Every structure is written in C-alpha cells, then in structure tokens.
Amino acid sequence: MPDAGRPKSPLTLSPAERAALSHLAAGNGTNPAMRIRSRIVLACAEGQSNKDVADLLAVTPGTVGKWRRRFLRMGMAGLDDGMRSGRPRMVDRVQLGAVGAGSMADSGHPASTREVAAVHGVSQSTVARRRREEIHQYRTGGGLALGSAQPAPPPSTDIELLSDRVYEAIRGWILSGELAPGMRVVESEIARVLGTSQTPAREAVRRLAHEGLVTYRPRLGNFVTEISQVEAREAREVRVLLETAAARRATGHVPPEELDLLRIEVQRMTEAAEHHDIGAFREADLRFHRQVLATSGNSMLLKVWRTLEPALWNLQVVSNAMYAGDWGLMARRHIDLVEVLAGTDPEDAARLFSAHARGESSITRPAGRHD
C-alpha cells in the first residue's frame, strides 16, 4: 500500500494561477467548497505531502489527493464539483456574449457551464440559470434572430463586458498583493486562468497601464508597477499639501448632502474591511479623499489631486501587503475626518488631515500604521 504521506506528482503554479487561487482561498465571494479546494492546491504547491496538507486543513488525505489530481489534470476547471458523465453542457457564442460571466477558450470552443462555474466559484446550476435569464433578456431586446437557424451576431459590447470582468479580476489581484509589484503580467496566462481569449485580457491590461498599476517594458512585457522610496515620499508630501489646503478651505462650508456622501464612503470602507476586500476598501478610500478635494471650492486642487492618484494607487499596492493592523479601525478614523469638516475650526481640520495624509502604511514606515 502506498504511503499516504509520500509526496505525489509535483504541482507548480503560474503567477496568475496563484493569484486566482489566493483570491478564492481568502473567501472573496467564494463558496466554502471552492475555498477549501483552493487552499488544498496552494498547500500542495508548497511541496507538502497529502497527509501534511490534510492535517493542516482538517480534511482526509484522500480529499487532498483528489483535488491535487484534478488540478494537475484540468487546471482551475478541475476544482469544480464532480464531473458528470456524457458531454459537458455547452453554450454557443451568442449565449456566451449575452451572459457576461461566460468564457471562451483560445481554441474558440465554447466554454461549458462546468468550466465557468469553476472559474467563478459558483455551482453549474447558478451559471445555467443566469445564462437562461440573460439570454431571455437578450432575445426580448431584439439582439437574437428568433426562429432562424443561425443566431444574429452578438453586440459589440460583449467583448467590452468581458474585458471589464477580466480588468476587475486583475486589478483585485494587484490591489490585494496577490500579484506583487514587479511581477510580470502575462496576457495569455491571465486568459487561460480566467477562461477567456486574449483579447479581453489585452484590453484589461491596457486599462491598468493607463491607470499606472501596470508598466510596459519594451521587449520584456507588462509588469505590476513598482514604486521607489523616493517616489513614495514625494507622493506623500504632495498629498499632505493638497489635503491640508483642501481641509482648511472646506471646513464649515461643506453642505450636509456632501457630508452624507463622505459618510457613505466610510460605510463602504467599513463593509469592505469586514469582508477583507482590500481593493474595495482602497477604492472607497480614494473616492472619500477625492470628494474632500472637490468640496474645497478650488478646482485646481482637485485637478492636481487627480494627477497624483496613479502614484497613490501604486503606493497603496505596496503598502497593502505590509499593513498588519485593523482595517476596520482605519475606516473608523475617517469618521473623525468627516466630523472635523462639519465643524468650524479650519486649523484643527488642517492638522488632522495633515496627520492622516502623512500616514501610516507606507513602505517607508513600519507595518501597523495607517494610510
């Protein structure tokens, strides 16, 4: 009888696979079964035996062996629920375009509901039901030639919709640190992991490059943008100047409805912290501070802030992974910022915003401080 603790076939992960598995293992919108399977594969990729992984995750060695073999044979699609006999249910190109969650392999073959379910961490029935609903809406909207042998071409926005989904996935991996600064972003690998053609992956990477999160290096490819300590310090210095000036100008003059908008962003940060969704947290954080600049009444301050935002994104990408503190506390500290803006002391507001902008959670400062 083979030794249950003996290492099995070597399992290696590409950067894109590791990022996708880490995202699923963290529980970001993932069902419990997919979460444990992702953790199994990640642990196996560290070279641990089936028995060691089983002990670590409180499952049986047989369960570990099953998902190890499935991943080795099928990749991400292998983490779906047990395969049924017969040909997988397939979706034609019009259905695929109508459903934004669908995918198309590089070979041009339609993706099965099983493959899409595996990529998105949902059941096949959920994928099938969503497709039926969206296809019905698509047909009633006149996009499909009913009764004809061949469907009408899908609308041109289908690729754009799929590109949006790929963009959100890659962006989430970058902001959470699963794709670290300096790591190469390979379009073909991203497409393979997410089950798409290279076209939406290419468009998504271009958008990220425009935002400054990805940098293209001639003859080398695309990489997650790195930021030096000098660039980090300079970006923070400019941020301090902008936020201090904006807070001083805005205090006592912010309309109640705009204060409510700021409180909504604080609530979004709080909810993101509860789900440990760092990407959503940072988006709400930047919207909050952009809104503060907008309330200053000085349009030039806001324009300069917008030119600074790409550098702030890059700074946060690095600092996110280093921050070991309480994200909920970080969100609650923004409540103090709202209240000081609602007050009548511009100098107190300037002092508080300056301290906040000088910050905690920088690569030039120890972990445990905040942004």
C-alpha positions as CSV (number, residue, x, y, z in Angstrom):
1,M,0.0,0.0,0.0
2,P,1.4,3.4,-0.9
3,D,2.4,5.7,1.9
4,A,-0.3,8.3,2.5
5,G,2.3,10.8,3.5
6,R,4.5,10.4,0.4
7,P,4.7,13.5,-1.8
8,K,2.7,13.0,-5.0
9,S,3.2,14.4,-8.5
10,P,4.9,17.9,-8.4
11,L,2.4,20.7,-8.5
12,T,3.6,24.1,-9.7
13,L,1.5,27.3,-10.1
14,S,1.9,30.1,-12.6
15,P,1.7,33.6,-11.0
16,A,-1.9,34.0,-12.5
17,E,-3.0,30.7,-11.1
18,R,-1.5,31.5,-7.7
19,A,-3.3,34.9,-7.7
20,A,-6.6,33.3,-8.6
21,L,-6.3,30.6,-6.0
22,S,-5.3,33.0,-3.3
23,H,-8.3,35.2,-4.1
24,L,-10.6,32.2,-3.9
25,A,-8.9,30.8,-0.7
26,A,-9.4,34.1,1.0
27,G,-13.1,33.7,0.7
28,N,-13.8,36.7,-1.6
29,G,-17.2,35.8,-2.8
30,T,-16.3,32.1,-2.8
31,N,-18.4,29.2,-1.7
32,P,-16.9,27.1,1.2
33,A,-16.1,24.1,-1.0
34,M,-14.2,26.1,-3.5
35,R,-12.4,27.9,-0.7
36,I,-11.0,24.7,0.8
37,R,-10.1,23.2,-2.6
38,S,-8.1,26.3,-3.4
39,R,-6.3,26.1,-0.1
40,I,-5.5,22.4,-0.8
41,V,-3.9,23.3,-4.1
42,L,-2.0,26.2,-2.7
43,A,-0.6,24.0,0.1
44,C,0.2,21.2,-2.3
45,A,2.1,23.7,-4.4
46,E,4.4,24.4,-1.4
47,G,5.6,20.8,-1.7
48,Q,3.7,19.4,1.3
49,S,2.6,15.7,1.3
50,N,-1.1,14.8,1.1
51,K,-1.1,13.8,4.8
52,D,0.5,17.1,5.9
53,V,-2.0,19.1,3.9
54,A,-4.8,17.0,5.3
55,D,-3.7,17.6,8.8
56,L,-3.3,21.3,8.2
57,L,-6.7,21.8,6.7
58,A,-8.6,19.2,8.7
59,V,-9.6,17.0,5.7
60,T,-8.7,13.5,4.7
61,P,-5.6,12.6,2.7
62,G,-8.0,11.1,0.1
63,T,-9.7,14.5,-0.3
64,V,-6.3,16.2,-0.8
65,G,-5.3,13.6,-3.4
66,K,-8.5,14.0,-5.3
67,W,-8.2,17.8,-5.7
68,R,-4.4,17.6,-6.4
69,R,-5.1,15.2,-9.2
70,R,-8.0,17.2,-10.6
71,F,-5.9,20.4,-10.7
72,L,-3.0,18.7,-12.3
73,R,-5.2,17.2,-15.0
74,M,-7.6,20.1,-15.6
75,G,-6.2,23.3,-14.0
76,M,-8.7,25.7,-12.4
77,A,-11.6,23.9,-14.1
78,G,-10.7,20.8,-12.1
79,L,-11.8,22.4,-8.9
80,D,-15.4,22.3,-9.9
81,D,-17.8,19.8,-8.4
82,G,-17.7,16.2,-9.6
83,M,-17.8,15.6,-13.3
84,R,-20.9,14.1,-14.7
85,S,-20.9,11.5,-17.5
86,G,-21.5,12.5,-21.1
87,R,-20.7,15.6,-23.0
88,P,-20.5,18.8,-20.9
89,R,-23.3,21.3,-21.4
90,M,-22.1,23.8,-24.0
91,V,-23.0,27.4,-24.7
92,D,-23.0,29.0,-28.1
93,R,-21.3,32.3,-28.9
94,V,-24.4,34.4,-28.6
95,Q,-25.2,32.9,-25.2
96,L,-21.7,33.5,-24.2
97,G,-21.8,37.1,-25.1
98,A,-25.1,37.7,-23.5
99,V,-24.0,36.2,-20.2
100,G,-21.1,38.4,-19.0
101,A,-19.9,35.6,-16.8
102,G,-19.2,33.2,-19.7
103,S,-15.9,32.5,-21.2
104,M,-14.3,31.4,-24.5
105,A,-11.1,29.4,-24.7
106,D,-8.3,30.3,-27.0
107,S,-9.2,27.4,-29.2
108,G,-12.5,29.1,-30.0
109,H,-14.6,26.3,-28.4
110,P,-17.5,27.5,-26.3
111,A,-17.0,27.2,-22.5
112,S,-19.0,24.6,-20.6
113,T,-21.1,25.7,-17.6
114,R,-18.8,23.5,-15.6
115,E,-15.7,25.4,-16.6
116,V,-17.3,28.8,-16.0
117,A,-18.6,27.6,-12.6
118,A,-15.1,26.6,-11.6
119,V,-13.6,29.9,-12.6
120,H,-16.2,32.0,-10.7
121,G,-16.6,29.6,-7.7
122,V,-20.3,29.0,-8.2
123,S,-22.5,26.0,-9.0
124,Q,-23.2,24.9,-12.5
125,S,-26.9,25.4,-11.9
126,T,-26.2,29.0,-11.0
127,V,-24.3,29.6,-14.2
128,A,-27.0,27.9,-16.2
129,R,-29.8,29.8,-14.6
130,R,-28.1,33.1,-15.0
131,R,-27.4,32.4,-18.7
132,R,-31.1,31.5,-19.2
133,E,-32.2,34.7,-17.6
134,E,-29.8,36.9,-19.5
135,I,-30.4,35.1,-22.8
136,H,-34.1,35.7,-22.4
137,Q,-33.5,39.4,-21.8
138,Y,-31.1,39.5,-24.7
139,R,-33.7,37.9,-27.0
140,T,-36.5,40.1,-25.9
141,G,-34.3,43.1,-26.6
142,G,-34.1,42.1,-30.3
143,G,-30.5,41.1,-30.4
144,L,-31.2,37.5,-31.4
145,A,-32.8,36.4,-34.7
146,L,-35.5,34.2,-33.3
147,G,-36.6,31.2,-35.4
148,S,-33.5,31.3,-37.6
149,A,-31.0,28.6,-37.9
150,Q,-28.1,30.9,-37.2
151,P,-28.1,33.5,-34.4
152,A,-27.5,37.1,-35.1
153,P,-24.0,38.4,-34.3
154,P,-23.6,39.4,-30.6
155,P,-23.5,43.1,-29.9
156,S,-20.1,44.8,-29.9
157,T,-20.2,45.5,-26.2
158,D,-19.8,41.8,-25.4
159,I,-16.0,41.9,-25.5
160,E,-16.1,45.1,-23.5
161,L,-18.2,43.5,-20.8
162,L,-15.9,40.5,-20.6
163,S,-12.9,42.9,-20.6
164,D,-14.4,44.6,-17.6
165,R,-14.6,41.4,-15.7
166,V,-11.0,40.5,-16.5
167,Y,-10.0,44.0,-15.6
168,E,-11.7,43.8,-12.2
169,A,-10.1,40.4,-11.5
170,I,-6.5,41.5,-12.4
171,R,-7.0,44.8,-10.6
172,G,-8.2,43.0,-7.5
173,W,-5.2,40.7,-7.5
174,I,-2.9,43.7,-7.8
175,L,-4.5,45.7,-5.0
176,S,-4.6,42.7,-2.7
177,G,-1.0,42.0,-3.3
178,E,-1.6,38.6,-4.9
179,L,0.1,40.0,-7.9
180,A,3.0,41.8,-6.3
181,P,4.9,44.8,-7.6
182,G,7.5,43.8,-10.1
183,M,5.6,40.6,-11.1
184,R,5.1,40.0,-14.8
185,V,1.5,40.2,-16.1
186,V,1.2,37.7,-18.9
187,E,-1.9,38.2,-21.0
188,S,-2.0,34.6,-22.3
189,E,-1.7,33.2,-18.8
190,I,-4.4,35.6,-17.4
191,A,-6.7,34.5,-20.3
192,R,-6.0,30.8,-19.6
193,V,-6.7,31.1,-15.8
194,L,-9.9,33.2,-16.3
195,G,-11.1,31.1,-19.3
196,T,-11.2,33.9,-21.9
197,S,-9.5,34.7,-25.2
198,Q,-6.5,37.0,-25.1
199,T,-8.5,40.0,-26.4
200,P,-10.3,40.9,-23.2
201,A,-7.1,40.2,-21.2
202,R,-5.2,42.6,-23.5
203,E,-7.8,45.3,-23.2
204,A,-7.8,44.9,-19.4
205,V,-4.0,45.2,-19.1
206,R,-4.1,48.3,-21.3
207,R,-6.6,49.9,-18.9
208,L,-4.4,49.0,-15.9
209,A,-1.4,50.5,-17.7
210,H,-3.3,53.7,-18.3
211,E,-4.1,53.9,-14.5
212,G,-0.5,53.3,-13.7
213,L,-0.9,50.0,-12.0
214,V,0.9,48.1,-14.8
215,T,4.0,49.2,-16.6
216,Y,5.1,48.1,-20.1
217,R,8.8,47.4,-20.6
218,P,9.9,47.1,-24.2
219,R,10.9,43.6,-25.3
220,L,10.1,42.3,-21.8
221,G,6.3,42.7,-21.4
222,N,3.9,44.1,-18.8
223,F,4.7,44.2,-15.1
224,V,2.9,45.3,-11.9
225,T,4.2,48.8,-11.3
226,E,6.9,49.3,-8.7
227,I,7.4,52.5,-6.7
228,S,10.7,53.6,-5.1
229,Q,11.1,55.0,-1.7
230,V,11.8,58.4,-3.2
231,E,8.6,58.3,-5.3
232,A,6.6,57.2,-2.3
233,R,8.0,60.0,-0.2
234,E,7.3,62.6,-2.9
235,A,3.8,61.4,-3.5
236,R,3.0,61.6,0.2
237,E,4.5,65.1,0.5
238,V,2.3,66.3,-2.3
239,R,-0.7,64.6,-0.8
240,V,-0.1,66.3,2.6
241,L,0.0,69.7,0.9
242,L,-3.2,69.1,-1.1
243,E,-5.3,67.6,1.7
244,T,-4.2,70.2,4.3
245,A,-5.2,73.1,1.9
246,A,-8.5,71.4,1.0
247,A,-9.5,70.7,4.6
248,R,-8.6,74.3,5.7
249,R,-10.8,75.7,2.8
250,A,-13.7,73.3,3.2
251,T,-14.2,73.2,7.0
252,G,-17.5,74.8,8.0
253,H,-18.6,75.2,4.3
254,V,-19.4,71.6,3.3
255,P,-23.2,71.2,2.5
256,P,-25.0,68.4,4.5
257,E,-25.6,66.3,1.4
258,E,-21.9,66.3,0.7
259,L,-21.1,65.3,4.2
260,D,-23.5,62.4,3.7
261,L,-21.6,61.3,0.6
262,L,-18.4,61.2,2.7
263,R,-20.2,59.1,5.4
264,I,-21.4,56.7,2.7
265,E,-17.8,56.1,1.6
266,V,-16.8,55.5,5.2
267,Q,-19.6,52.9,5.4
268,R,-18.3,51.3,2.3
269,M,-14.8,51.1,3.8
270,T,-16.2,49.5,6.9
271,E,-18.1,46.9,4.9
272,A,-15.0,46.2,2.8
273,A,-12.9,45.8,5.9
274,E,-15.4,43.3,7.3
275,H,-15.0,41.2,4.2
276,H,-11.3,41.9,3.9
277,D,-11.9,43.2,0.4
278,I,-8.8,45.5,0.2
279,G,-9.5,46.6,-3.4
280,A,-13.0,47.8,-2.5
281,F,-11.6,49.5,0.6
282,R,-9.0,51.4,-1.3
283,E,-11.5,52.5,-3.9
284,A,-13.8,53.9,-1.3
285,D,-10.8,55.5,0.4
286,L,-9.7,57.3,-2.7
287,R,-13.3,58.4,-3.5
288,F,-13.5,59.8,0.0
289,H,-10.4,61.9,-0.3
290,R,-11.2,63.0,-3.9
291,Q,-14.6,64.2,-2.6
292,V,-12.8,66.2,0.1
293,L,-10.7,67.9,-2.5
294,A,-13.9,68.6,-4.5
295,T,-15.5,70.3,-1.5
296,S,-12.6,72.7,-1.2
297,G,-14.0,75.0,-3.8
298,N,-10.7,75.2,-5.6
299,S,-10.8,73.3,-8.9
300,M,-7.1,73.4,-9.3
301,L,-6.6,71.5,-6.1
302,L,-8.8,68.8,-7.5
303,K,-7.0,68.7,-10.9
304,V,-3.7,68.3,-9.2
305,W,-5.1,65.5,-7.0
306,R,-6.3,63.6,-10.0
307,T,-2.8,63.7,-11.5
308,L,-1.5,62.3,-8.2
309,E,-4.0,59.4,-7.9
310,P,-2.0,56.9,-10.0
311,A,1.0,57.4,-7.7
312,L,-1.2,56.9,-4.7
313,W,-2.6,53.7,-6.2
314,N,0.9,52.4,-6.7
315,L,1.9,53.4,-3.1
316,Q,-1.1,51.6,-1.7
317,V,-0.4,48.4,-3.7
318,V,3.0,48.2,-1.9
319,S,1.7,49.2,1.5
320,N,-1.4,47.0,1.5
321,A,0.7,43.8,1.8
322,M,2.8,45.4,4.6
323,Y,-0.1,46.6,6.7
324,A,-0.8,44.2,9.6
325,G,-3.3,46.4,11.5
326,D,-7.0,46.7,11.8
327,W,-8.7,47.8,8.6
328,G,-11.9,48.5,10.5
329,L,-10.1,50.9,12.7
330,M,-8.6,52.6,9.6
331,A,-12.2,53.0,8.3
332,R,-13.4,54.4,11.6
333,R,-10.7,57.1,11.6
334,H,-12.3,58.6,8.6
335,I,-15.4,59.4,10.7
336,D,-13.2,61.9,12.6
337,L,-12.3,63.5,9.3
338,V,-15.9,63.9,8.4
339,E,-16.7,65.4,11.8
340,V,-13.9,67.9,11.7
341,L,-15.1,69.1,8.2
342,A,-18.5,69.6,9.7
343,G,-17.1,71.7,12.4
344,T,-15.9,75.3,12.5
345,D,-12.1,75.1,13.1
346,P,-10.2,75.2,9.8
347,E,-6.8,74.8,11.6
348,D,-8.0,71.8,13.6
349,A,-9.1,70.2,10.3
350,A,-5.8,71.1,8.6
351,R,-3.9,69.5,11.4
352,L,-6.0,66.3,11.4
353,F,-5.9,65.8,7.6
354,S,-2.2,66.6,7.6
355,A,-1.5,63.9,10.1
356,H,-3.7,61.4,8.3
357,A,-2.1,62.1,4.9
358,R,1.5,61.8,6.4
359,G,0.2,58.5,7.2
360,E,0.6,55.0,8.3
361,S,1.0,52.1,6.0
362,S,3.8,53.4,3.8
363,I,6.7,51.3,2.5
364,T,8.9,53.9,4.3
365,R,7.2,53.3,7.6
366,P,6.8,50.1,9.8
367,A,3.7,47.9,9.4
368,G,0.9,48.6,11.7
369,R,0.4,52.3,10.8
370,H,-2.4,53.6,8.7
371,D,-3.0,55.4,5.5
